Amino acid sequence: MILDKTKTNYSKINDIDLKSITIYAQNSKTPIDIKSVVTQFQVFENLFSDSVSGYLQIADANNLLSNIPIVGREKIIVRFRTPGLEDSADLIELKLVCYKLSKVNISDNGKVMSYSLHFMSEEHFVNETTRLQRSYKGKITTTINRIFNEVFPESSLTIGSSDSKLDFVCPRWKAFSAIRWLANRCISNEPKGMPDMLFYADLDGYHLRSYENMMNQPPVAIYTYYLERTQQSLEQQFYSIDQIDTTEGLDAIHSMKTGTYASRLCVHDITSKSYTEYSFSHKKDVPLKDNEFSPISSSDFLNTSYEEKVFFKPERDDNNSYDDWILKRNSHLGSMEFERLGIVVAGNHTLRPGQTVELNVAKIRTSDESDPNKLDERMSGKFIIAGINHIINTEQYICKVKLIRNHRTAPLPDTVTVSGIDEDPESLEFRYF
């Protein structure tokens, strides 16, 4: 994903090549071009969502609501791209379905009506009207692929590697509910033994992938945040961070209550009136790679807060081995967002959830000018893209990107010294407990 300097069609930062926006009335094969009346187009894709969604903001002087008419279930097709990227020859073509009308307002002179048309993926509607009532046997990934192809034969699904097996009778569940239930029990081969498979949708289709496999990918882009905005080339502007949002920080109480730090499983046998206990600690039981460090101190009591989250499940059988996955997966899902932040960057139609990006974020200056570390360790390094909000109008295209990771890039120190406090001339020390 490189901005091609030899191409001159990327003329300004946040440039957009919006080819067309068309809508099809119900039972009609004739497209209606509505690009001229759309003031803004937003689309959302997320690592934890099974549908792409968004809305069109419309300023309508032709009374499309009545003339088409718009009653819900209209098909919307949007075609766009980022000009100047080396792989921008392929247009993004989104095929979506309208499901909701909101924010209807009429101008003071009564000539223009503004409103929002909300849309979702076509698969979402098929899922809502389908129920599965049959048995499946064999590898979980094979079962998921079979369910998906039976219900969504025209859609694409990429599946990661797993050897987990399960005999399963689906009790009239929706397809996505069945797939998510199976994904919970799917232990990835990439790396071996991790129950961290995620089922999600993006602009390219559907995916079942391991979180750790995503994190092992090389970054698709390197974005830099500058404290001082000097004269920059167009390429530097394209890969610079316009805004950083750190309002969604970690929540230790929530992580503790959901069992992210530690949890316990009680497996009971009703016939023998006995039970077996299993415990899991994120600090002790989750392996970290080189240059990855736990956000929990070794001496923190949260590492052994097993009783804060306790699961009760029936005795293990060959088909439902809760002790193999439930504690690990619960902790992995919670730890995925140990460090998270949002950034605003120039519009890029090739960004996807599940990709990784590298951030270089300048460290806020302190009174200690001799500090050799010029990057903020907490906000720099490699992150996984968890969600993207593509915001497009006729003149510009930006992306609001949510980033997550499950580790720190530097170890927690035993002692932290804070200097330069006006109210207290002596250094303050904070010790991790």
C-alpha positions in Angstrom: 0.0 0.0 0.0 2.2 2.8 -1.3 1.3 6.2 -2.6 2.7 6.2 -6.2 4.7 9.3 -6.8 4.5 8.7 -10.6 0.8 9.3 -10.6 -0.5 12.8 -10.6 -4.2 12.1 -10.0 -3.8 12.3 -6.2 -3.8 16.1 -6.3 -4.5 17.0 -2.6 -4.6 15.4 0.8 -7.8 13.5 1.5 -8.5 13.2 -2.2 -11.3 10.9 -3.3 -12.4 9.4 -6.6 -16.1 8.8 -6.0 -17.3 7.1 -9.2 -21.0 6.6 -8.6 -23.8 6.2 -6.0 -26.9 4.4 -7.4 -30.1 3.1 -5.8 -32.5 0.4 -7.1 -36.1 0.6 -6.1 -37.7 -2.7 -4.9 -38.4 -5.1 -7.8 -36.6 -2.7 -10.2 -33.5 -3.4 -12.3 -33.1 0.2 -13.4 -30.4 2.2 -11.4 -31.1 5.7 -10.3 -28.0 7.9 -9.9 -28.2 9.8 -6.6 -24.6 10.9 -6.4 -25.5 14.6 -6.9 -27.8 14.7 -3.9 -25.6 12.8 -1.4 -23.7 15.3 0.8 -21.9 12.6 2.9 -21.4 8.9 2.8 -20.1 6.9 5.8 -19.4 3.2 6.1 -18.3 1.2 9.1 -16.3 -2.1 9.2 -15.3 -3.7 12.5 -13.3 -6.7 13.7 -16.1 -7.6 16.1 -19.1 -7.2 13.7 -20.6 -9.6 11.2 -21.9 -6.9 9.0 -20.7 -3.8 7.1 -23.0 -0.8 7.9 -23.3 2.9 7.3 -25.5 5.7 6.0 -26.0 8.3 3.2 -26.8 11.9 4.1 -29.0 13.3 1.4 -30.2 16.8 0.4 -33.2 16.0 -1.8 -34.9 18.5 -4.0 -36.6 15.9 -6.2 -38.8 14.1 -3.6 -37.0 10.8 -4.0 -38.8 9.4 -1.0 -42.1 9.4 -2.9 -40.9 9.2 -6.5 -38.7 6.1 -6.2 -40.4 5.4 -3.6 -38.0 4.6 -0.6 -39.7 2.1 1.7 -36.8 0.0 2.9 -34.9 -2.9 1.2 -33.7 -0.7 -1.7 -30.3 -1.8 -3.0 -27.5 0.8 -2.9 -24.3 0.5 -4.9 -21.3 2.8 -4.2 -18.1 2.7 -6.2 -15.0 4.7 -5.1 -11.3 4.5 -4.7 -8.3 6.4 -3.4 -6.5 7.9 -6.4 -2.7 7.6 -6.5 -2.3 4.3 -4.6 -0.3 1.6 -6.5 -3.1 -0.9 -6.2 -6.0 1.7 -6.7 -6.9 0.3 -10.1 -9.5 -1.9 -8.4 -12.5 0.1 -7.4 -14.3 -0.7 -4.1 -17.9 -1.6 -5.1 -20.2 -1.9 -2.2 -23.5 -3.6 -2.6 -25.7 -2.7 0.3 -29.4 -2.7 1.4 -31.3 0.2 2.8 -33.1 -0.6 6.1 -33.9 2.7 7.9 -34.8 6.3 7.3 -33.9 8.9 9.9 -33.3 12.6 10.6 -35.9 13.9 8.1 -35.9 17.7 7.9 -37.5 20.1 5.4 -35.8 23.4 4.6 -37.4 26.7 5.5 -38.4 27.5 1.9 -39.9 24.0 1.6 -37.9 23.0 -1.5 -35.2 20.7 0.0 -35.7 17.7 2.2 -32.7 16.3 4.1 -32.5 12.8 5.6 -30.3 9.8 6.3 -30.6 6.4 4.6 -29.1 3.7 6.7 -27.8 0.5 5.1 -26.3 -2.9 5.9 -24.8 -5.8 4.1 -27.3 -8.0 2.2 -26.1 -11.0 4.2 -27.5 -9.4 7.4 -31.0 -9.6 6.0 -30.6 -13.2 4.7 -29.3 -14.1 8.2 -32.3 -12.6 9.9 -34.7 -14.7 7.8 -32.9 -18.1 8.0 -32.9 -20.8 10.7 -30.7 -23.9 10.8 -32.0 -27.1 12.2 -29.6 -30.0 11.3 -26.6 -31.9 12.5 -22.9 -31.3 11.5 -19.9 -33.5 12.2 -16.1 -33.1 11.7 -13.7 -30.2 11.7 -15.2 -26.9 13.0 -13.8 -24.9 10.1 -15.4 -27.3 7.6 -18.7 -27.0 9.4 -18.5 -23.2 9.4 -17.6 -23.2 5.7 -20.6 -25.5 4.9 -23.0 -23.3 6.9 -21.8 -20.2 5.2 -21.9 -21.6 1.7 -25.4 -23.0 2.2 -26.9 -19.7 3.5 -24.8 -17.2 1.6 -23.8 -19.0 -1.7 -22.8 -15.7 -3.5 -20.6 -14.4 -0.7 -16.9 -15.1 0.1 -15.4 -16.4 3.3 -11.7 -16.8 4.1 -10.9 -19.3 7.0 -7.8 -19.7 9.1 -6.2 -23.0 9.9 -7.6 -25.2 12.8 -7.9 -28.9 13.5 -10.6 -28.6 16.1 -13.5 -31.1 15.7 -17.0 -30.9 17.1 -20.3 -32.8 16.5 -23.0 -30.2 16.5 -26.8 -30.2 16.2 -28.0 -26.7 15.4 -31.2 -25.9 17.3 -32.9 -23.4 14.9 -30.2 -20.8 15.2 -29.5 -18.0 12.7 -26.4 -18.7 10.6 -24.2 -16.0 12.2 -25.2 -17.2 15.7 -24.2 -20.8 14.8 -20.9 -19.6 13.3 -20.0 -17.4 16.3 -20.8 -20.3 18.7 -18.5 -22.6 16.7 -15.8 -20.0 16.4 -15.7 -19.7 20.2 -14.6 -23.4 20.3 -12.2 -23.2 17.4 -8.6 -23.5 18.5 -6.2 -21.9 15.9 -3.2 -23.6 14.4 -1.7 -20.1 13.9 -0.2 -20.1 16.6 -0.9 -23.6 18.0 -3.4 -23.8 20.8 -4.9 -20.3 20.8 -8.8 -20.1 21.0 -8.8 -16.6 19.5 -10.6 -17.0 16.2 -12.8 -14.0 15.2 -15.6 -14.0 12.6 -16.2 -10.6 11.0 -17.1 -8.8 7.9 -15.2 -6.1 6.0 -15.4 -4.4 2.5 -13.8 -7.5 0.9 -16.1 -10.1 2.4 -16.2 -12.4 5.5 -13.3 -13.8 7.5 -12.6 -16.3 10.3 -9.1 -15.5 11.6 -6.9 -15.8 14.6 -6.0 -12.6 16.5 -2.4 -13.7 17.0 -2.2 -14.5 13.3 -3.3 -10.9 12.5 -0.7 -9.5 15.0 2.1 -11.5 13.3 1.5 -9.8 9.9 3.9 -7.1 8.7 2.3 -3.6 8.9 0.6 -2.3 5.7 1.5 1.3 6.5 3.6 3.4 8.9 1.8 6.5 10.2 3.6 9.3 12.0 2.3 11.9 14.4 4.2 15.2 14.4 4.0 17.7 17.3 5.0 20.5 15.0 3.5 20.6 11.5 6.2 21.9 9.2 6.1 21.9 5.4 5.5 18.3 4.2 5.3 16.6 0.9 2.0 15.1 -0.2 3.3 11.6 0.6 4.3 12.7 4.2 0.8 14.2 4.6 -0.8 11.0 3.4 0.9 8.9 6.1 0.7 11.5 8.9 -1.8 11.3 11.8 -4.1 14.2 11.8 -5.7 13.5 15.2 -5.2 11.0 18.1 -8.0 10.0 20.4 -7.1 8.3 23.6 -10.4 8.7 25.4 -11.1 5.0 25.4 -8.4 3.8 27.8 -8.2 0.6 29.7 -10.8 -0.2 32.3 -9.2 -2.4 35.0 -12.5 -2.9 36.9 -14.3 -4.1 33.8 -11.3 -6.4 32.9 -11.3 -7.8 36.4 -15.1 -8.5 36.4 -15.0 -10.2 33.0 -12.1 -12.5 33.9 -9.5 -10.9 31.6 -6.8 -11.0 34.3 -7.8 -14.3 36.0 -10.8 -16.6 36.2 -11.8 -20.0 37.4 -13.8 -22.9 35.8 -15.8 -25.3 37.9 -16.8 -28.5 35.9 -19.4 -30.4 37.8 -20.5 -34.0 37.5 -24.2 -34.4 38.5 -24.0 -38.2 38.7 -21.0 -38.4 41.1 -21.9 -35.1 42.8 -18.3 -33.9 42.4 -16.6 -31.1 40.6 -13.1 -30.2 39.2 -11.6 -26.7 39.2 -9.4 -25.1 36.6 -7.8 -21.7 36.9 -6.3 -19.3 34.4 -4.1 -16.2 34.9 -3.3 -13.9 32.0 0.1 -13.0 33.4 1.2 -16.6 34.0 -0.5 -18.5 31.2 -0.3 -16.2 28.1 3.0 -16.4 26.3 4.4 -13.2 24.9 6.9 -12.8 22.1 10.1 -10.9 22.1 9.6 -7.2 22.6 6.1 -7.8 24.0 5.4 -7.1 27.7 2.4 -7.7 29.9 0.4 -4.7 31.0 0.1 -6.3 34.4 2.9 -6.1 37.0 4.1 -9.5 38.3 3.2 -8.6 41.9 -0.3 -7.3 41.0 -3.0 -9.1 43.0 -5.2 -9.1 39.8 -3.0 -12.0 38.6 -4.7 -14.2 41.1 -8.2 -12.7 41.3 -9.7 -16.0 40.2 -12.9 -15.6 42.2 -14.0 -12.4 40.4 -15.1 -14.4 37.4 -16.2 -18.1 37.8 -17.7 -20.3 35.1 -19.9 -23.3 36.0 -20.2 -26.0 33.3 -21.2 -29.6 33.2 -18.8 -32.5 33.1 -16.5 -32.6 30.1 -17.2 -35.0 27.3 -15.3 -35.6 24.0 -17.6 -33.1 22.3 -17.6 -30.2 24.6 -14.3 -29.8 26.4 -14.8 -26.5 28.2 -11.5 -26.6 30.0 -9.7 -26.5 26.6 -11.0 -23.1 25.6 -13.4 -21.2 27.8 -10.9 -19.6 30.2 -8.3 -18.9 27.5 -10.7 -17.4 25.1 -12.4 -15.2 27.7 -9.0 -13.8 28.7 -7.8 -13.4 25.1 -11.0 -11.5 24.1 -10.7 -9.1 27.0 -6.9 -8.5 26.6 -7.2 -7.6 22.9 -8.0 -4.1 23.9 -5.4 -3.7 26.8 -4.0 -0.8 24.7 -6.3 1.1 22.3 -6.5 4.4 20.6 -8.1 6.1 17.7 -6.4 8.0 14.9 -7.7 10.1 12.0 -5.7 9.8 8.7 -6.1 10.5 5.0 -8.7 8.4 3.3 -7.4 5.0 2.2 -9.7 2.5 0.6 -7.2 -0.4 1.0 -7.2 -0.3 4.9 -9.1 -3.2 6.5 -9.8 -4.5 10.0 -7.4 -7.3 10.8 -4.4 -5.5 9.2 -1.6 -4.1 11.2 -0.1 -0.6 11.1 3.0 0.9 12.7 2.7 4.2 14.6 5.5 6.7 15.3 4.0 9.1 17.8 6.2 11.9 19.1 6.5 12.1 22.8 5.1 15.1 24.6 7.9 17.4 25.7 8.7 17.7 29.3 11.1 19.8 31.3 13.7 17.1 31.0 15.2 18.0 27.6 17.9 15.2 28.0 15.3 12.4 27.6 16.7 10.4 24.6 13.4 8.7 23.9 11.6 10.8 21.4 8.7 8.4 20.8 5.8 7.8 23.1 6.1 4.1 24.0 2.4 3.7 24.9 1.2 5.0 21.6 3.9 3.9 19.2 4.7 0.5 17.7 2.5 -2.1 15.9 -1.3 -2.2 16.4 -4.1 -4.2 14.8 -6.8 -2.3 13.0 -10.0 -3.1 14.9 -12.4 -0.8 13.1 -12.6 1.8 10.3 -15.1 4.6 9.7 -14.8 5.7 6.1 -16.1 9.3 5.8 -16.6 10.5 2.3 -18.1 13.5 0.7 -17.7 15.0 -2.8 -14.6 16.9 -1.8 -12.6 14.8 0.7 -12.2 11.3 2.2 -10.9 10.6 5.7 -10.6 7.4 7.8 -11.2 7.2 11.5 -9.3 4.1 12.6 -9.6 2.2 15.9 -6.4 0.4 16.9 -5.8 -2.2 19.6 -3.1 -4.5 20.9 -2.8 -6.9 23.9 0.6 -6.0 25.1 3.0 -3.2 26.0 6.2 -2.4 24.0 8.2 -1.8 27.2 8.2 -3.6 30.6 6.5 -2.0 33.6 9.1 -0.5 35.9 9.2 -1.4 39.6 9.6 2.3 40.5 8.4 5.4 38.6 9.9 8.8 39.3 8.0 11.9 38.3 9.9 15.2 38.4 9.2 18.8 37.6 6.1 19.1 39.8 5.8 22.8 40.8 3.8 22.1 44.0 6.4 19.6 45.3 10.0 20.2 44.5 10.9 16.6 45.5 10.4 13.7 43.2 7.3 11.6 43.7 7.6 7.8 43.5 4.8 5.5 42.6 5.3 1.8 43.2 3.3 -0.9 41.5 1.7 -3.3 43.9 
